[in-house]
Amino acid sequence: MGRQAIFNFAYEYKLKWTKRGYDTPLFDKYIFGAAKQVLGGRVRLILSGGAPLSPDTHTQVKLCLCVTVTQGYGLTETCSCATVMDREDFFQENGRQWFRTGDIGEVHPDGCIKIIDRKKDLVKLQLGEYVSLGKVEAELKTCPVVENICVYGDPNKAYTVALVVPNHYILEEIAANSGITGKSFEELCNNSLVEKAVLQELVEQAKKCQLQRFEIPGAVKLCSEQWSPDMGLVTAAFKLKRKAVQDRYQHEINRMYAS
């Protein structure tokens, strides 16, 4: 049995038993010990803030590095003295005042609340399906060719489209596999054959992540410019400014839906 096969077996074994509440000390020591040493071997807790981690990334870090991974959640609107909320953001129920955060959550049997999306990131497509744009983006970001991504859904269309900032080196590999070499990064981003090849990569990744058919983008535009806070397309914490991205690339969005 090869080393990769042994690692895959150990990963699936640990995943199975940790879900049931058990530890795997032997595998942690002899299989995952080397990965743990990458961070010095003394890390016990990793705290993630900002954008939510995809479930796959959360699980891989937790299992391979043998650490507890906790995702932080904060809401600026409720703690900053400089923030002013609209009256519509508050409501009364059973004699108590509540604040609408704009998040979508699910309540687990043990009483824990899991934040799964933002209300404003939901779009209803032409045939009535609801698509969580943030969820789709989080899953597709696990595709190696994706550096950044913005998924857009037109309520009058039956599918979504995606704007992708690709990884330079992975894009060159994909282009070479399609017989395209000697082109600049910008030329590759504007090449229709490369575009189709990247779309196929996204479709395959979406299927691995078990996205529904209507959640998978039907077209993609490769963006050669890196999205930065200076451009106004992401925040200082590199969170996506969806409306700003849409406004900047509206002509490309129209082209994708027209093709």
N, C-alpha and C positions, 0 to 999 in steps of 0.2 A: 504494500500500500504506500503510495507516494505521500510526501509531506503535505501537499495541498489537500489530498483526500483525508488525511488524518485531521488536519485543521478543520475542514468542513464538517467532519463527523463530530469533533469536539464542540464546535460551535452549535450545531443543531441539538446535541445532547444537553449542553448547558442551557440553551434557550428553553428546551422542554422542561427541565427540572427547576429552573429559576422561576418559571411561570407558576409552578406549584408550590413555591416558597422554600425550596431547598438550595443549599450551597453545593458547589463542586470543587472542593479544595485541591484535589489531585490534578484536575485539569487546569485550575488556576495556576498551580505551581509549575507544572511541566509543559503545558501547551501555551498558555497565555502569559506566562512569566516574562518572556522576551518583549512582548508588546508593552507590558506594564513598565518595563525598565526604560522605555523610550522617554517617559516623563519622570524618570528618576526612581521609580519604584515605591515612592512614599505618598503618592496622591491617593486620597480617600474619598474626595468629593469633588465633583465638577458642577458648577452652577452656570447655567446658560440664561442670558437675558437678551432683550431685543426681539428679533423675529423668532417665531417658534421653530424648533427642530422638527424635521420629518421623523415619523416613527421609526423608520429604518436606521437613520443616523443615531437616534437616541439609543436604540437597542444595540447597535454595533459598538458604540463607544463604551456603553455599560458592560457588555460582555467581554470585549477584547482587552479593555484596560482594567477590568476588575474593580470598577469604581461605582459609586452611587452618582447618578446623573439627575440633577434637579433643574427644572425649568422655572425661572422666576417670572412673576407676573406683576406689573405695576400699571397704575392708571393715573397719568399726569393730571387729568381733569379734577381728581378728587383730593389732590395734595398740594397743588401750587396755589399760592395766595394771589397770583396774578391772573389766574384763569377765571373766566366768566362763562357760566353755563346758561343756556336758554331755559326758560321756564318749562318748556315742553320736555326737557330731559329728566324732569322730576315727576313723580306721581305718588299719590297717597293710597295706601292699602292697609286695612285693619289698624287704622290710627297711627301708622308709621309712614315716614317719608322715605322714598327710595329713589335712587339715581339710575337711569338707563345708561349702561356703559357702551351699548352698541355691539357687545359680544354675543356670540351664540355658544351656549354651553349645554352639556348633558350631565345629569345627576346620576352618579353611580349608586348601587345598592347600599354602600357603606356611608353614603352622605357626601362623598367628595364630589366636587364640581370640576369637570374637565372642559377647558376652553377649546372649542374646535374650529371657530371661525369668527370673522367679523360680519355683522349684518350687511354692511355696505358692500362687501365683497361677493354677495350672492347675486346672481343674475338668472332670470327666467328666460329660457330660449323659446323659439317659435312654437315648438311642439309641447311646451309645458314643463319641460324638465328644469329643475333648479341646479345650477352649477356653482360650486364654491370655488371662486377663482384662486383664493389663497391656498386652498388645499391642493388644487391641481399644480400650482406653481411650486409648492413645497415638495411634491412628489417628483416633478420633472427636473428640479434642481439637483436631484441625485444622478441625473444623466451626465456622464463625464464631459460632454461637449458644452454643457450649459454653465456659463459664468453668472449670468443673470437672465431673468425671464419675466415678462409681463403677459398674462393671458387676458384676452378681451373677448367679451361675448355681446353680440348684438341681439337684442330681444326679438328682432324681426328675422333672424336667421336661425337655422337648425343646428349650427355648430359654432365652436369657438375658434379663434386664431391666436397665434403666439408671436410676440416680438422677443427675439433671443439675442443676447450678447454672447457669442461663442468663445470657447477657449481656443486661443490661437493655434497651439500645437496640435490639439485634437482635431481641429478643423482641417489642418493641413493633412493629417493622416486620412481623414474621411475623403478629402479631395483626391489624394493620391490613389486611394482604393477605387475611385471612380475614373482614374486615368487623367486627372487634372493636376499638373505640376507647373512650377515656375511662375505662379501668380502671386500678387501681393495679397495681404489680408483683406483689404477693401475689395479687390477684384473677386476673391473667393466668396465674400459675403454677398456680392451682387450676381453670382453665378447661379442660374436656375437649377442646374444639375446638382450642385452642392447643396442648394436649398432643399431639394427633394430628398437627398441622402440624409440630411440632418432631420428632416421631418420623419423619415423612416426610423431613425434612432429614437426620436421622441415617442413615436407610436409603440415601439418595442419596449421602451422603458415604462410607458404608461400601462401596458399590459402586465409587466412584471409587478407593478405597484397596484394592480387590480382596479384601475380606474374604469368607470363605466364608459361605454362606447361614446355617449354624448359628451363626456368630459374631455375626450381626447381632441386636441386641436386639429382642425382640418387643413390648416395652412400655416406657414411660418415665414417670417421675415428676419434675416440675419442682420444685426446692427453692428457696424464696425467701430462705432464710438463707444467708449466705456462710460457708463452712467455714473455720474458723480454728483455730490452736493452742489458743486459750482455750476453744473448745468441745470440744477433745479429739478432733476428727475428722481432723486432719492434724498432722504433726510440726512442729517449729520450722522445718524446711526445707520445709514445705508438702508433704511426702510423705503419701500417703493412708494413714489408719489404717482398713484395710478392715473389720475386725471391729467397730470402734467405729461406723462409718457404718452397717453392717448392723444393729447393735443399736438404733440411734436410729431407723432407718426400717423396722424389721421389719414394722410394720403396713402400710406402703405397699407393701413387697415382696410381702406376702401378698395385698394387693388387686390388684396387677398380675397375679399368677399366677392369681387367681380370676376375673378379668374375661375 
